[in-house]
Amino acid sequence: AAERLRALPEVHYHLG
């Protein structure tokens, strides 16, 4: 989800 991690909660998982 690197292309939409801005919209998904995954951004929090990737950035910590």
Summary of the structure (lengths in Angstrom):
residues: 16
radius of gyration: 6.2
end to end distance: 15.0
largest distance: 17.3
contacts: 22
relative contact order: 0.27
helix: 38%
strand: 0%
